[in-house]
Amino acid sequence: MTSPSFDLICEIEPPTKPDLRRVRHQIGVLAPVAHSFLIPDNHIGRATVSSIAVAHEVAAMGGRSIACLNSRDRNLLGFRRDMLTAAAYGVSEFLFVYGDKPTAGDRTSELTVRAMLDEARALTGDPAFEGIPAFRVGVAAGPRRLPSWKRAADFVFAQMSFSVDALLRWRDAAALDVPVYAGVLVLPSAAMARRLAATIPDIEIPAELIERVEQDRRHGVDAACEQIERLRESGAFDGVHLVPVARYREMALRLEGRL
């Protein structure tokens, strides 16, 4: 399981308006420390600029990207449209997920993550995609037992956790032979920590951590940096999926020269 390298995949906060200036700023600030960028899709159930379009913007700025696509908002035709668009833009890496609960409206329910993975694999022999390199596709995994079909993915993102020991136990039990990236979230405030704990049952946030963030918001950055360092030293993961939220400037400054 030991990885010869340790990649930092930084999640970008996608725009909810047709303005890419903040996205470009995030890319520019994080570029010195990021191996690649993850672009969420309709982040936290709100409409955002297409993850494929933002991934293309990352490439234009000299970076590498992974575009997230959720099954919640797509039918089969919409998924094929997105893959054609990605091929036209040269976007080749994806993370397929279920998707956050929408703030309004219902999910289409036609597609599942498993179906999207199967469809993406089938595109290799599709005449419309002739000459296009095979897409590299990853999936997300929660703390429970990994379904067998997810092992067909090219890489796996382990759900964010505040326990390095729990992540190591999960990694050992999963026994995956593909790259695995551990999720690390920077807590920007105690209020957000309590909301996460209340809405996502699989995420356990130590009360002590919440209290320390409430006393000093900079502690969220300190805790994330410490967690990344411990994960790197463990040798069990190929890198981390960092969700810096609004603390991306502080994280970039703290991590530069350390990874």
C-alpha positions in Angstrom: 0.0 0.0 0.0 3.0 2.3 0.3 2.9 5.1 -2.3 6.1 6.5 -3.8 4.5 9.9 -4.1 1.9 11.9 -2.2 -0.5 14.0 -4.2 -2.5 17.0 -3.0 -5.8 17.2 -4.9 -7.4 20.6 -4.0 -11.2 21.1 -4.3 -12.3 24.3 -5.8 -15.4 26.2 -4.8 -17.3 26.4 -8.1 -19.1 29.6 -9.0 -22.9 30.0 -8.7 -22.8 32.9 -11.1 -21.3 33.3 -14.6 -18.1 34.8 -13.3 -14.8 32.8 -13.1 -12.7 35.4 -11.4 -12.9 33.7 -8.0 -12.2 30.3 -9.6 -9.1 31.7 -11.3 -7.9 33.2 -8.0 -8.3 29.9 -6.2 -6.3 28.1 -8.9 -3.6 30.7 -8.8 -3.3 30.6 -5.0 -3.3 26.8 -4.7 -1.2 26.0 -7.9 2.1 26.0 -6.0 1.0 23.2 -3.7 -1.7 21.4 -5.7 -1.0 18.3 -7.9 -4.4 18.7 -9.4 -7.8 20.3 -8.8 -11.2 18.6 -8.1 -14.1 20.6 -9.6 -17.5 19.8 -7.8 -20.7 19.4 -9.8 -23.7 21.5 -8.6 -22.0 21.9 -5.3 -24.2 21.3 -2.1 -27.3 21.0 -4.3 -27.1 24.4 -5.9 -26.6 25.1 -9.6 -23.1 26.0 -10.5 -21.0 26.6 -13.6 -20.3 23.2 -15.4 -17.5 21.3 -13.8 -16.3 20.4 -17.3 -16.1 24.1 -18.2 -14.2 24.9 -15.0 -11.8 21.9 -15.6 -11.1 23.4 -19.0 -10.3 26.7 -17.3 -7.8 24.9 -15.0 -6.1 23.4 -18.1 -5.9 26.9 -19.7 -4.0 28.0 -16.6 -1.6 25.2 -16.8 -3.1 22.9 -14.2 -4.5 19.4 -14.1 -8.1 18.8 -13.1 -10.6 16.1 -12.2 -14.2 17.0 -13.1 -16.9 15.7 -10.8 -20.1 14.5 -12.3 -23.1 13.5 -10.2 -25.8 11.0 -11.2 -28.5 12.9 -9.4 -28.9 15.5 -12.1 -28.5 13.4 -15.3 -30.2 11.0 -17.5 -28.3 8.9 -20.0 -28.6 11.5 -22.8 -27.3 14.2 -20.6 -24.4 12.1 -19.5 -23.4 11.3 -23.1 -23.6 15.0 -23.9 -21.2 15.8 -21.0 -18.7 13.1 -22.1 -18.8 14.5 -25.7 -18.2 18.0 -24.3 -15.4 16.7 -22.1 -13.7 15.0 -25.1 -14.0 18.2 -27.2 -12.4 20.2 -24.3 -9.7 17.6 -23.6 -11.0 16.9 -20.1 -10.1 13.2 -19.4 -10.4 12.6 -15.6 -13.6 12.4 -13.6 -15.0 11.6 -10.2 -18.5 10.1 -10.4 -20.6 10.6 -7.3 -24.3 10.4 -6.3 -24.6 14.1 -5.6 -25.7 16.3 -2.7 -29.4 16.7 -1.9 -30.8 19.5 -4.1 -32.0 22.7 -2.6 -35.0 22.6 -5.0 -36.5 20.1 -7.3 -36.0 16.3 -7.6 -33.2 14.1 -8.9 -33.8 12.4 -12.3 -33.2 9.0 -10.8 -32.4 7.5 -14.2 -28.7 7.1 -13.6 -26.6 5.7 -10.8 -22.9 6.0 -10.3 -22.5 2.4 -11.2 -24.3 3.0 -14.5 -22.2 6.0 -15.3 -19.0 4.0 -14.7 -20.2 1.3 -17.0 -21.2 3.8 -19.7 -17.9 5.6 -19.5 -16.1 2.3 -20.0 -18.3 1.5 -23.0 -17.4 4.7 -24.7 -14.0 3.2 -25.6 -15.6 1.2 -28.4 -18.0 3.9 -29.5 -17.4 5.3 -33.0 -18.2 8.8 -31.8 -15.2 8.6 -29.4 -12.8 7.1 -31.9 -9.3 8.4 -31.4 -10.1 9.8 -27.9 -8.0 8.3 -25.1 -10.0 6.3 -22.5 -11.4 8.4 -19.7 -9.8 8.0 -16.3 -12.7 7.6 -13.8 -12.8 7.5 -10.0 -15.5 6.9 -7.4 -16.1 8.0 -3.9 -16.2 5.6 -1.0 -17.8 5.9 2.4 -16.5 4.3 5.7 -18.5 1.1 5.1 -17.5 -2.0 3.1 -16.5 -1.1 -0.5 -19.0 -2.5 -3.1 -17.3 -4.8 -5.6 -18.2 -2.8 -8.6 -16.3 0.3 -7.3 -13.1 -1.8 -7.6 -13.4 -1.3 -11.4 -12.7 2.4 -10.9 -9.3 3.9 -11.8 -9.0 5.6 -8.4 -11.0 6.0 -5.2 -11.7 9.0 -3.0 -12.2 8.0 0.6 -14.9 10.1 2.4 -13.5 12.9 4.5 -12.8 12.0 8.1 -11.3 13.7 11.1 -9.7 10.4 12.3 -6.5 9.3 10.7 -6.8 5.9 12.6 -10.2 5.3 11.1 -9.0 6.1 7.6 -6.1 3.7 8.1 -8.4 0.9 9.2 -10.6 1.5 6.3 -7.7 1.5 3.9 -6.4 -1.7 5.2 -9.8 -3.4 5.0 -10.4 -2.2 1.5 -7.2 -3.7 0.1 -7.4 -1.7 -3.1 -4.7 -1.9 -5.8 -5.7 1.5 -7.4 -4.7 5.0 -6.1 -6.6 6.0 -3.0 -7.0 9.6 -1.7 -8.1 10.4 1.8 -10.6 13.2 2.3 -9.4 16.1 4.5 -11.7 19.0 5.3 -10.6 22.3 6.8 -13.2 23.4 9.4 -13.7 27.2 8.9 -15.9 27.5 11.9 -17.5 25.7 14.8 -21.0 26.4 13.4 -20.1 24.6 10.1 -18.7 21.7 12.1 -21.9 21.3 14.0 -24.0 21.4 10.8 -21.8 18.7 9.3 -22.1 16.5 12.3 -25.9 16.9 12.3 -26.4 16.3 8.6 -23.8 13.7 7.7 -24.1 10.7 10.1 -20.9 9.0 8.8 -18.7 12.0 9.8 -17.6 12.1 13.4 -16.0 15.4 14.5 -14.3 15.3 17.9 -15.9 17.7 20.3 -12.5 18.9 21.3 -11.7 19.9 17.7 -15.0 21.9 17.5 -14.3 23.7 20.8 -10.7 24.6 19.7 -12.0 25.9 16.3 -14.7 27.9 18.2 -11.9 29.5 20.3 -9.6 30.2 17.4 -10.7 29.7 13.8 -7.1 29.2 12.7 -7.1 25.9 14.5 -9.1 24.4 11.6 -6.0 25.0 9.3 -3.7 23.7 12.0 -5.7 20.5 12.4 -5.9 19.9 8.6 -2.2 20.4 8.1 -1.4 17.9 11.0 -3.8 15.4 9.5 -2.3 15.7 6.0 1.2 15.2 7.5 0.1 12.1 9.4 -1.5 10.6 6.3 1.6 11.3 4.3 3.9 9.7 6.9 1.6 6.6 7.1 2.5 5.7 3.5 -1.0 4.1 3.2 -2.5 6.7 0.8 -1.5 8.1 -2.6 -2.5 11.5 -1.5 -5.3 13.6 0.0 -8.4 15.2 -1.4 -8.3 18.6 0.4 -11.5 20.6 0.9 -10.1 24.0 2.0 -13.5 25.8 1.8 -12.7 29.5 2.5 -9.3 28.8 4.0 -7.5 28.1 0.8 -5.1 31.0 1.1 -4.0 29.9 4.6 -3.7 26.3 3.5 -1.6 27.3 0.5 0.8 29.3 2.7 1.1 26.5 5.3 1.6 23.7 2.8 4.1 25.3 0.4 7.4 23.5 0.6 6.0 20.8 2.9 4.7 18.3 0.3 
